[in-house]
Amino acid sequence: MLGGGGGGGGAATSGAAPQKATPGAPAPYPALPPEAAHPYAHPPPRPPGHYCPAAQRLAPVPDDAYVALSWNVAGLAGLLRKDAHALARLVATERADCLCLQEHKLQAGATAGVEASLGLPPGWHVSWAASTARKGYSGVAIATRHAPLAVVREGVGLPEADGEGRALAVELPRFWVATAYAPNSGEGLRRLGFRVGDGGWDAALAAWVGRLSASSGGKPVLLGGDLNVARHPVDIWAPDKAHEKAAGFTPQERASFAARLLDGAGLVDCLRRRIPADMPAYTYWSYRAGGRPKNRGWRLDYFLAPAAFDADAVLDAFQLPHVPGSDHCPVGVVVRGGAGE
């Protein structure tokens, strides 16, 4: 089990839901109804190596920590039709303070109705960005336990991407939480230039993160989302020459991610800094290829943070591959000292 690079230490209790650990402290989340019993609170044992054991959840969680989650839900309305308690269960089980969603696929006019059915605890605040370019496409959201100081919905400043509802940020007292759903380079790599070119998505996303920080006197930006790139060969189940021509694993996408978002924007990959460099830790498994039972996956979902913030404040980074409902699994981080709320 991982001990956070920022100093959290400790070992997770196998299969146990994490708790914010002060004996006798009131639980900040209401009890879930019986029909929302956790199917994954005690995940079944997996064969060695089936999922990445070092990327599982650190427990217990300090009372004053801030837990942020990110999940590509591959259609929020569909997820809730299959499991009305999916988000409420995830938030309660992980004692989350923030939940970033990608690919909700809702139109702006539909978000209020769906928000009422999310089942989040009273007082939560949900911010939305929806696609105006296409119906039933893309879209991101951020749900927070407390109302943010500010919400930035305008996107990254790239009209083609901003019309697709791909980026959103909320300002908290101590830091920003931003979420992004990177454009897929597509069949035949038709959008590869849009992704990696000088005026493309990666460059615009990196610049947007910088503007968020600069607008608030240098507050760090915690970026979580489906960034649609498997950065290293270990981040894809078959890193062969054929896959180097597939969207998400081209040399151009991997180089752009490293040069623009990591080196250029000064961000680090929170999870990869905490697990062995040669250890797979997938977050996406193709339904069509039946990838999940075989663990033939890709690592496409991340939390990135400024290097100093990661070292000083991020206690843990983790993923939840046993959570059902999407072809992606949730990923998360635990931040020392809360968000200053």
Helices and strands as residue ranges (DSSP letters): G 34-36, G 53-55, E 66-72, H 76-82, H 86-94, E 98-102, G 108-110, H 111-115, E 125-129, E 140-144, E 150-152, H 159-162, E 167-171, E 176-181, G 187-189, H 192-196, H 201-215, E 221-226, G 233-235, G 243-245, H 251-256, I 257-264, E 267-269, G 272-274, E 284-285, H 291-294, E 297-298, E 301-306, H 307-313, E 314-319, E 331-335
